[in-house]
Amino acid sequence: MATAELALVVPAVVLVLALCLSGLGLAIDQVRCVDAAWVAARAASRGEPVEEVAAHASQGAPDGSRVSVTRRGQDVQVTVTAPYRRLRLPGLPAARATASAPVEPVVDG
């Protein structure tokens, strides 16, 4: 009897563990995307070139992330999208974060 119960419990425990680890990995990637987007948005609001803004974002973002910078009126918006990780369970989304900041005025001096 004990082996039959063990045969049913082990796959369930492995599934729960896989789900927990996948969720934790997604949460870590999400936090990294949010931080990278805010750093890049602050850099873009200061008027730094797009290449430098993308470099700021890629320093904190997960490996292989895509960065897009757009300017909308007096605001600049940065979106960081992490790639989907193969180790995650199917159906979990990729991490993505967007941050915007007002463009700082330029002072001549």
N, CA, C and O atoms as CSV, one atom per row, in Angstrom:
chain,resi,resn,atom,element,x,y,z
A,1,MET,N,N,0.799,-1.191,0.000
A,1,MET,CA,C,0.000,0.000,0.000
A,1,MET,C,C,0.854,1.273,0.000
A,1,MET,O,O,0.534,2.241,-0.690
A,2,ALA,N,N,1.922,1.262,0.765
A,2,ALA,CA,C,2.741,2.468,0.892
A,2,ALA,C,C,3.381,2.840,-0.440
A,2,ALA,O,O,3.527,4.028,-0.726
A,3,THR,N,N,3.762,1.881,-1.254
A,3,THR,CA,C,4.381,2.204,-2.538
A,3,THR,C,C,3.373,2.803,-3.498
A,3,THR,O,O,3.734,3.676,-4.287
A,4,ALA,N,N,2.138,2.374,-3.463
A,4,ALA,CA,C,1.118,2.956,-4.334
A,4,ALA,C,C,0.838,4.400,-3.935
A,4,ALA,O,O,0.689,5.268,-4.796
A,5,GLU,N,N,0.766,4.656,-2.637
A,5,GLU,CA,C,0.548,6.029,-2.185
A,5,GLU,C,C,1.737,6.907,-2.522
A,5,GLU,O,O,1.568,8.064,-2.906
A,6,LEU,N,N,2.934,6.369,-2.382
A,6,LEU,CA,C,4.135,7.116,-2.709
A,6,LEU,C,C,4.190,7.422,-4.210
A,6,LEU,O,O,4.632,8.499,-4.610
A,7,ALA,N,N,3.751,6.492,-5.020
A,7,ALA,CA,C,3.738,6.696,-6.472
A,7,ALA,C,C,2.772,7.810,-6.866
A,7,ALA,O,O,2.969,8.456,-7.894
A,8,LEU,N,N,1.749,8.042,-6.081
A,8,LEU,CA,C,0.815,9.136,-6.361
A,8,LEU,C,C,1.298,10.462,-5.787
A,8,LEU,O,O,1.031,11.515,-6.366
A,9,VAL,N,N,1.992,10.429,-4.681
A,9,VAL,CA,C,2.402,11.651,-4.008
A,9,VAL,C,C,3.626,12.283,-4.659
A,9,VAL,O,O,3.692,13.508,-4.763
A,10,VAL,N,N,4.585,11.497,-5.095
A,10,VAL,CA,C,5.831,12.037,-5.643
A,10,VAL,C,C,5.581,12.930,-6.867
A,10,VAL,O,O,6.134,14.029,-6.912
A,11,PRO,N,N,4.789,12.525,-7.850
A,11,PRO,CA,C,4.543,13.441,-8.971
A,11,PRO,C,C,3.841,14.735,-8.547
A,11,PRO,O,O,4.117,15.801,-9.097
A,12,ALA,N,N,2.949,14.643,-7.586
A,12,ALA,CA,C,2.272,15.848,-7.108
A,12,ALA,C,C,3.253,16.795,-6.433
A,12,ALA,O,O,3.178,18.007,-6.629
A,13,VAL,N,N,4.167,16.255,-5.644
A,13,VAL,CA,C,5.167,17.085,-4.974
A,13,VAL,C,C,6.103,17.719,-6.006
A,13,VAL,O,O,6.459,18.891,-5.877
A,14,VAL,N,N,6.496,16.970,-7.008
A,14,VAL,CA,C,7.367,17.506,-8.059
A,14,VAL,C,C,6.656,18.616,-8.832
A,14,VAL,O,O,7.271,19.628,-9.167
A,15,LEU,N,N,5.370,18.434,-9.115
A,15,LEU,CA,C,4.598,19.459,-9.823
A,15,LEU,C,C,4.486,20.744,-8.994
A,15,LEU,O,O,4.657,21.839,-9.528
A,16,VAL,N,N,4.208,20.620,-7.722
A,16,VAL,CA,C,4.111,21.792,-6.851
A,16,VAL,C,C,5.460,22.487,-6.748
A,16,VAL,O,O,5.519,23.717,-6.773
A,17,LEU,N,N,6.529,21.738,-6.634
A,17,LEU,CA,C,7.866,22.317,-6.568
A,17,LEU,C,C,8.204,23.057,-7.865
A,17,LEU,O,O,8.751,24.159,-7.829
A,18,ALA,N,N,7.879,22.455,-9.000
A,18,ALA,CA,C,8.135,23.106,-10.289
A,18,ALA,C,C,7.334,24.396,-10.416
A,18,ALA,O,O,7.850,25.400,-10.908
A,19,LEU,N,N,6.099,24.379,-9.983
A,19,LEU,CA,C,5.263,25.575,-10.036
A,19,LEU,C,C,5.829,26.674,-9.139
A,19,LEU,O,O,5.879,27.836,-9.542
A,20,CYS,N,N,6.251,26.320,-7.940
A,20,CYS,CA,C,6.833,27.304,-7.016
A,20,CYS,C,C,8.123,27.902,-7.563
A,20,CYS,O,O,8.321,29.115,-7.498
A,21,LEU,N,N,8.991,27.068,-8.096
A,21,LEU,CA,C,10.256,27.566,-8.642
A,21,LEU,C,C,10.033,28.429,-9.879
A,21,LEU,O,O,10.727,29.427,-10.074
A,22,SER,N,N,9.073,28.052,-10.711
A,22,SER,CA,C,8.762,28.854,-11.893
A,22,SER,C,C,8.194,30.212,-11.490
A,22,SER,O,O,8.563,31.236,-12.066
A,23,GLY,N,N,7.311,30.223,-10.519
A,23,GLY,CA,C,6.748,31.482,-10.044
A,23,GLY,C,C,7.797,32.375,-9.409
A,23,GLY,O,O,7.770,33.592,-9.591
A,24,LEU,N,N,8.711,31.787,-8.671
A,24,LEU,CA,C,9.791,32.557,-8.059
A,24,LEU,C,C,10.711,33.153,-9.124
A,24,LEU,O,O,11.114,34.311,-9.015
A,25,GLY,N,N,11.043,32.374,-10.148
A,25,GLY,CA,C,11.871,32.878,-11.237
A,25,GLY,C,C,11.193,34.015,-11.977
A,25,GLY,O,O,11.839,34.998,-12.342
A,26,LEU,N,N,9.885,33.886,-12.202
A,26,LEU,CA,C,9.133,34.949,-12.873
A,26,LEU,C,C,9.096,36.203,-12.003
A,26,LEU,O,O,9.226,37.313,-12.520
A,27,ALA,N,N,8.924,36.045,-10.711
A,27,ALA,CA,C,8.893,37.203,-9.810
A,27,ALA,C,C,10.240,37.928,-9.795
A,27,ALA,O,O,10.282,39.159,-9.789
A,28,ILE,N,N,11.317,37.185,-9.789
A,28,ILE,CA,C,12.646,37.799,-9.806
A,28,ILE,C,C,12.867,38.558,-11.113
A,28,ILE,O,O,13.367,39.683,-11.098
A,29,ASP,N,N,12.500,37.954,-12.235
A,29,ASP,CA,C,12.634,38.638,-13.525
A,29,ASP,C,C,11.765,39.888,-13.575
A,29,ASP,O,O,12.180,40.900,-14.140
A,30,GLN,N,N,10.574,39.839,-13.000
A,30,GLN,CA,C,9.683,40.994,-13.002
A,30,GLN,C,C,10.280,42.148,-12.203
A,30,GLN,O,O,10.245,43.295,-12.649
A,31,VAL,N,N,10.821,41.856,-11.040
A,31,VAL,CA,C,11.446,42.900,-10.220
A,31,VAL,C,C,12.645,43.498,-10.947
A,31,VAL,O,O,12.843,44.713,-10.926
A,32,ARG,N,N,13.434,42.663,-11.580
A,32,ARG,CA,C,14.591,43.173,-12.329
A,32,ARG,C,C,14.159,44.051,-13.504
A,32,ARG,O,O,14.805,45.057,-13.797
A,33,CYS,N,N,13.061,43.674,-14.181
A,33,CYS,CA,C,12.555,44.495,-15.286
A,33,CYS,C,C,12.053,45.844,-14.789
A,33,CYS,O,O,12.301,46.870,-15.422
A,34,VAL,N,N,11.349,45.851,-13.660
A,34,VAL,CA,C,10.843,47.109,-13.099
A,34,VAL,C,C,12.003,48.031,-12.735
A,34,VAL,O,O,11.988,49.215,-13.071
A,35,ASP,N,N,13.000,47.493,-12.053
A,35,ASP,CA,C,14.153,48.305,-11.671
A,35,ASP,C,C,14.885,48.845,-12.897
A,35,ASP,O,O,15.264,50.016,-12.930
A,36,ALA,N,N,15.082,48.003,-13.894
A,36,ALA,CA,C,15.787,48.428,-15.107
A,36,ALA,C,C,14.997,49.489,-15.857
A,36,ALA,O,O,15.582,50.431,-16.391
A,37,ALA,N,N,13.683,49.349,-15.906
A,37,ALA,CA,C,12.859,50.338,-16.600
A,37,ALA,C,C,12.916,51.691,-15.899
A,37,ALA,O,O,12.981,52.724,-16.565
A,38,TRP,N,N,12.892,51.703,-14.561
A,38,TRP,CA,C,12.960,52.973,-13.832
A,38,TRP,C,C,14.314,53.646,-14.007
A,38,TRP,O,O,14.380,54.862,-14.189
A,39,VAL,N,N,15.385,52.879,-13.955
A,39,VAL,CA,C,16.722,53.454,-14.146
A,39,VAL,C,C,16.837,54.041,-15.546
A,39,VAL,O,O,17.354,55.145,-15.719
A,40,ALA,N,N,16.363,53.317,-16.533
A,40,ALA,CA,C,16.440,53.797,-17.912
A,40,ALA,C,C,15.543,55.014,-18.137
A,40,ALA,O,O,15.924,55.929,-18.867
A,41,ALA,N,N,14.369,55.039,-17.526
A,41,ALA,CA,C,13.470,56.188,-17.682
A,41,ALA,C,C,14.093,57.448,-17.077
A,41,ALA,O,O,13.977,58.533,-17.647
A,42,ARG,N,N,14.747,57.307,-15.933
A,42,ARG,CA,C,15.422,58.469,-15.337
A,42,ARG,C,C,16.545,58.963,-16.239
A,42,ARG,O,O,16.727,60.169,-16.409
A,43,ALA,N,N,17.300,58.027,-16.818
A,43,ALA,CA,C,18.389,58.421,-17.723
A,43,ALA,C,C,17.834,59.095,-18.973
A,43,ALA,O,O,18.391,60.087,-19.444
A,44,ALA,N,N,16.750,58.566,-19.508
A,44,ALA,CA,C,16.149,59.154,-20.710
A,44,ALA,C,C,15.561,60.524,-20.409
A,44,ALA,O,O,15.593,61.407,-21.267
A,45,SER,N,N,15.028,60.719,-19.217
A,45,SER,CA,C,14.447,62.026,-18.884
A,45,SER,C,C,15.522,63.104,-18.767
A,45,SER,O,O,15.231,64.289,-18.931
A,46,ARG,N,N,16.752,62.702,-18.486
A,46,ARG,CA,C,17.861,63.657,-18.430
A,46,ARG,C,C,18.381,64.015,-19.817
A,46,ARG,O,O,19.220,64.905,-19.957
A,47,GLY,N,N,17.890,63.327,-20.839
A,47,GLY,CA,C,18.295,63.633,-22.198
A,47,GLY,C,C,19.449,62.803,-22.715
A,47,GLY,O,O,20.071,63.169,-23.712
A,48,GLU,N,N,19.751,61.693,-22.060
A,48,GLU,CA,C,20.831,60.832,-22.540
A,48,GLU,C,C,20.423,60.158,-23.854
A,48,GLU,O,O,19.235,59.936,-24.088
A,49,PRO,N,N,21.394,59.832,-24.712
A,49,PRO,CA,C,21.086,59.160,-25.973
A,49,PRO,C,C,20.429,57.792,-25.749
A,49,PRO,O,O,20.604,57.172,-24.700
A,50,VAL,N,N,19.688,57.345,-26.730
A,50,VAL,CA,C,18.944,56.088,-26.623
A,50,VAL,C,C,19.879,54.912,-26.381
A,50,VAL,O,O,19.525,53.991,-25.646
A,51,GLU,N,N,21.063,54.921,-26.981
A,51,GLU,CA,C,22.011,53.824,-26.788
A,51,GLU,C,C,22.445,53.727,-25.321
A,51,GLU,O,O,22.570,52.627,-24.782
A,52,GLU,N,N,22.672,54.870,-24.682
A,52,GLU,CA,C,23.068,54.858,-23.276
A,52,GLU,C,C,21.908,54.454,-22.381
A,52,GLU,O,O,22.096,53.771,-21.375
A,53,VAL,N,N,20.707,54.881,-22.754
A,53,VAL,CA,C,19.515,54.491,-21.986
A,53,VAL,C,C,19.351,52.974,-22.044
A,53,VAL,O,O,19.091,52.334,-21.025
A,54,ALA,N,N,19.502,52.401,-23.239
A,54,ALA,CA,C,19.393,50.949,-23.380
A,54,ALA,C,C,20.504,50.238,-22.608
A,54,ALA,O,O,20.282,49.161,-22.053
A,55,ALA,N,N,21.692,50.833,-22.571
A,55,ALA,CA,C,22.791,50.236,-21.812
A,55,ALA,C,C,22.493,50.254,-20.316
A,55,ALA,O,O,22.789,49.289,-19.611
A,56,HIS,N,N,21.907,51.351,-19.828
A,56,HIS,CA,C,21.514,51.416,-18.412
A,56,HIS,C,C,20.495,50.332,-18.092
A,56,HIS,O,O,20.581,49.667,-17.060
A,57,ALA,N,N,19.527,50.163,-18.992
A,57,ALA,CA,C,18.469,49.173,-18.751
A,57,ALA,C,C,19.020,47.757,-18.806
A,57,ALA,O,O,18.634,46.913,-17.997
A,58,SER,N,N,19.912,47.486,-19.742
A,58,SER,CA,C,20.411,46.121,-19.892
A,58,SER,C,C,21.329,45.703,-18.749
A,58,SER,O,O,21.545,44.509,-18.540
A,59,GLN,N,N,21.871,46.662,-18.008
A,59,GLN,CA,C,22.717,46.310,-16.867
A,59,GLN,C,C,21.919,45.619,-15.769
A,59,GLN,O,O,22.421,44.700,-15.123
A,60,GLY,N,N,20.680,46.053,-15.555
A,60,GLY,CA,C,19.877,45.482,-14.478
A,60,GLY,C,C,18.849,44.476,-14.931
A,60,GLY,O,O,18.322,43.720,-14.116
A,61,ALA,N,N,18.555,44.452,-16.215
A,61,ALA,CA,C,17.518,43.563,-16.736
A,61,ALA,C,C,18.045,42.141,-16.894
A,61,ALA,O,O,19.256,41.936,-16.970
A,62,PRO,N,N,17.145,41.155,-16.946
A,62,PRO,CA,C,17.582,39.778,-17.204
A,62,PRO,C,C,18.270,39.676,-18.571
A,62,PRO,O,O,18.004,40.475,-19.469
A,63,ASP,N,N,19.144,38.695,-18.714
A,63,ASP,CA,C,19.874,38.511,-19.972
A,63,ASP,C,C,18.907,38.317,-21.129
A,63,ASP,O,O,17.920,37.591,-21.011
A,64,GLY,N,N,19.201,38.973,-22.250
A,64,GLY,CA,C,18.387,38.825,-23.442
A,64,GLY,C,C,17.143,39.700,-23.471
A,64,GLY,O,O,16.291,39.517,-24.340
A,65,SER,N,N,17.017,40.639,-22.549
A,65,SER,CA,C,15.835,41.493,-22.496
A,65,SER,C,C,15.833,42.499,-23.638
A,65,SER,O,O,16.884,42.908,-24.131
A,66,ARG,N,N,14.633,42.886,-24.044
A,66,ARG,CA,C,14.459,43.916,-25.070
A,66,ARG,C,C,14.072,45.218,-24.383
A,66,ARG,O,O,13.279,45.227,-23.441
A,67,VAL,N,N,14.644,46.322,-24.870
A,67,VAL,CA,C,14.370,47.646,-24.310
A,67,VAL,C,C,13.845,48.537,-25.419
A,67,VAL,O,O,14.439,48.617,-26.495
A,68,SER,N,N,12.729,49.209,-25.157
A,68,SER,CA,C,12.217,50.185,-26.128
A,68,SER,C,C,12.019,51.509,-25.417
A,68,SER,O,O,11.519,51.561,-24.294
A,69,VAL,N,N,12.424,52.590,-26.098
A,69,VAL,CA,C,12.327,53.939,-25.550
A,69,VAL,C,C,11.471,54.762,-26.497
A,69,VAL,O,O,11.756,54.848,-27.691
A,70,THR,N,N,10.413,55.370,-25.953
A,70,THR,CA,C,9.554,56.245,-26.760
A,70,THR,C,C,9.337,57.551,-26.018
A,70,THR,O,O,9.325,57.595,-24.788
A,71,ARG,N,N,9.167,58.604,-26.787
A,71,ARG,CA,C,8.882,59.906,-26.196
A,71,ARG,C,C,7.469,60.294,-26.578
A,71,ARG,O,O,7.106,60.290,-27.754
A,72,ARG,N,N,6.679,60.629,-25.579
A,72,ARG,CA,C,5.285,61.029,-25.794
A,72,ARG,C,C,5.073,62.389,-25.156
A,72,ARG,O,O,4.895,62.496,-23.943
A,73,GLY,N,N,5.095,63.421,-25.977
A,73,GLY,CA,C,4.918,64.773,-25.460
A,73,GLY,C,C,6.056,65.151,-24.540
A,73,GLY,O,O,7.217,65.159,-24.949
A,74,GLN,N,N,5.727,65.465,-23.296
A,74,GLN,CA,C,6.738,65.848,-22.311
A,74,GLN,C,C,7.198,64.671,-21.446
A,74,GLN,O,O,7.903,64.868,-20.457
A,75,ASP,N,N,6.807,63.467,-21.808
A,75,ASP,CA,C,7.201,62.275,-21.049
A,75,ASP,C,C,8.024,61.339,-21.929
A,75,ASP,O,O,7.870,61.306,-23.150
A,76,VAL,N,N,8.882,60.597,-21.288
A,76,VAL,CA,C,9.620,59.535,-21.959
A,76,VAL,C,C,9.212,58.220,-21.309
A,76,VAL,O,O,9.076,58.130,-20.088
A,77,GLN,N,N,9.017,57.197,-22.150
A,77,GLN,CA,C,8.545,55.903,-21.649
A,77,GLN,C,C,9.524,54.818,-22.068
A,77,GLN,O,O,9.930,54.737,-23.227
A,78,VAL,N,N,9.898,53.978,-21.093
A,78,VAL,CA,C,10.833,52.877,-21.344
A,78,VAL,C,C,10.131,51.573,-20.993
A,78,VAL,O,O,9.549,51.440,-19.916
A,79,THR,N,N,10.190,50.611,-21.909
A,79,THR,CA,C,9.609,49.289,-21.684
A,79,THR,C,C,10.727,48.252,-21.755
A,79,THR,O,O,11.502,48.221,-22.711
A,80,VAL,N,N,10.796,47.410,-20.735
A,80,VAL,CA,C,11.781,46.327,-20.682
A,80,VAL,C,C,11.014,45.014,-20.671
A,80,VAL,O,O,10.166,44.789,-19.808
A,81,THR,N,N,11.316,44.150,-21.631
A,81,THR,CA,C,10.651,42.860,-21.737
A,81,THR,C,C,11.698,41.750,-21.659
A,81,THR,O,O,12.612,41.685,-22.480
A,82,ALA,N,N,11.552,40.891,-20.673
A,82,ALA,CA,C,12.482,39.774,-20.503
A,82,ALA,C,C,12.044,38.624,-21.410
A,82,ALA,O,O,10.853,38.470,-21.679
A,83,PRO,N,N,12.983,37.825,-21.876
A,83,PRO,CA,C,12.609,36.676,-22.699
A,83,PRO,C,C,11.922,35.604,-21.865
A,83,PRO,O,O,12.117,35.527,-20.652
A,84,TYR,N,N,11.133,34.794,-22.513
A,84,TYR,CA,C,10.469,33.678,-21.843
A,84,TYR,C,C,11.521,32.637,-21.495
A,84,TYR,O,O,12.343,32.278,-22.337
A,85,ARG,N,N,11.500,32.162,-20.286
A,85,ARG,CA,C,12.474,31.157,-19.842
A,85,ARG,C,C,11.933,29.757,-20.113
A,85,ARG,O,O,10.785,29.462,-19.780
A,86,ARG,N,N,12.726,28.918,-20.698
A,86,ARG,CA,C,12.285,27.563,-21.053
A,86,ARG,C,C,12.014,26.692,-19.839
A,86,ARG,O,O,11.244,25.735,-19.919
A,87,LEU,N,N,12.640,27.013,-18.718
A,87,LEU,CA,C,12.473,26.181,-17.538
A,87,LEU,C,C,11.137,26.421,-16.835
A,87,LEU,O,O,10.752,25.650,-15.956
A,88,ARG,N,N,10.436,27.474,-17.212
A,88,ARG,CA,C,9.156,27.758,-16.582
A,88,ARG,C,C,8.086,26.825,-17.116
A,88,ARG,O,O,8.218,26.232,-18.187
A,89,LEU,N,N,7.040,26.717,-16.347
A,89,LEU,CA,C,5.906,25.918,-16.798
A,89,LEU,C,C,5.205,26.628,-17.943
A,89,LEU,O,O,5.165,27.859,-17.960
A,90,PRO,N,N,4.656,25.903,-18.892
A,90,PRO,CA,C,3.934,26.539,-19.991
A,90,PRO,C,C,2.766,27.351,-19.462
A,90,PRO,O,O,2.118,26.972,-18.486
A,91,GLY,N,N,2.511,28.458,-20.111
A,91,GLY,CA,C,1.392,29.287,-19.724
A,91,GLY,C,C,1.764,30.477,-18.867
A,91,GLY,O,O,0.973,31.411,-18.735
A,92,LEU,N,N,2.952,30.467,-18.279
A,92,LEU,CA,C,3.378,31.626,-17.508
A,92,LEU,C,C,3.877,32.701,-18.472
A,92,LEU,O,O,4.573,32.383,-19.436
A,93,PRO,N,N,3.538,33.951,-18.234
A,93,PRO,CA,C,3.953,35.014,-19.148
A,93,PRO,C,C,5.419,35.384,-18.958
A,93,PRO,O,O,6.054,34.987,-17.980
A,94,ALA,N,N,5.938,36.141,-19.897
A,94,ALA,CA,C,7.283,36.691,-19.752
A,94,ALA,C,C,7.185,37.948,-18.893
A,94,ALA,O,O,6.140,38.597,-18.853
A,95,ALA,N,N,8.253,38.285,-18.218
A,95,ALA,CA,C,8.266,39.484,-17.381
A,95,ALA,C,C,8.361,40.716,-18.271
A,95,ALA,O,O,9.086,40.730,-19.266
A,96,ARG,N,N,7.602,41.766,-17.886
A,96,ARG,CA,C,7.586,43.003,-18.664
A,96,ARG,C,C,7.274,44.160,-17.724
A,96,ARG,O,O,6.426,44.037,-16.839
A,97,ALA,N,N,7.963,45.287,-17.920
A,97,ALA,CA,C,7.722,46.466,-17.095
A,97,ALA,C,C,7.867,47.721,-17.938
A,97,ALA,O,O,8.686,47.786,-18.854
A,98,THR,N,N,7.056,48.713,-17.608
A,98,THR,CA,C,7.094,50.000,-18.283
A,98,THR,C,C,7.214,51.093,-17.236
A,98,THR,O,O,6.531,51.068,-16.212
A,99,ALA,N,N,8.092,52.054,-17.504
A,99,ALA,CA,C,8.249,53.200,-16.605
A,99,ALA,C,C,8.295,54.467,-17.451
A,99,ALA,O,O,8.843,54.472,-18.553
A,100,SER,N,N,7.715,55.532,-16.924
A,100,SER,CA,C,7.759,56.804,-17.623
A,100,SER,C,C,8.207,57.898,-16.664
A,100,SER,O,O,8.024,57.800,-15.451
A,101,ALA,N,N,8.785,58.920,-17.226
A,101,ALA,CA,C,9.275,60.057,-16.435
A,101,ALA,C,C,9.158,61.314,-17.282
A,101,ALA,O,O,9.300,61.261,-18.503
A,102,PRO,N,N,8.900,62.446,-16.632
A,102,PRO,CA,C,8.843,63.703,-17.386
A,102,PRO,C,C,10.230,64.116,-17.850
A,102,PRO,O,O,11.222,63.916,-17.148
A,103,VAL,N,N,10.282,64.695,-19.042
A,103,VAL,CA,C,11.561,65.161,-19.577
A,103,VAL,C,C,11.994,66.387,-18.778
A,103,VAL,O,O,11.223,67.330,-18.603
A,104,GLU,N,N,13.221,66.362,-18.303
A,104,GLU,CA,C,13.742,67.486,-17.515
A,104,GLU,C,C,14.108,68.637,-18.438
A,104,GLU,O,O,14.625,68.426,-19.535
A,105,PRO,N,N,13.834,69.855,-17.986
A,105,PRO,CA,C,14.179,71.013,-18.823
A,105,PRO,C,C,15.698,71.174,-18.929
A,105,PRO,O,O,16.445,70.840,-18.009
A,106,VAL,N,N,16.123,71.690,-20.063
A,106,VAL,CA,C,17.544,71.912,-20.311
A,106,VAL,C,C,17.892,73.322,-19.863
A,106,VAL,O,O,17.222,74.287,-20.230
A,107,VAL,N,N,18.943,73.428,-19.070
A,107,VAL,CA,C,19.383,74.731,-18.579
A,107,VAL,C,C,20.643,75.112,-19.347
A,107,VAL,O,O,21.635,74.385,-19.320
A,108,ASP,N,N,20.601,76.252,-20.031
A,108,ASP,CA,C,21.799,76.739,-20.743
A,108,ASP,C,C,22.694,77.450,-19.753
A,108,ASP,O,O,22.227,78.239,-18.932
A,109,GLY,N,N,23.963,77.171,-19.835
A,109,GLY,CA,C,24.845,77.836,-18.883
A,109,GLY,C,C,26.203,77.690,-19.257
A,109,GLY,O,O,27.091,78.189,-18.566
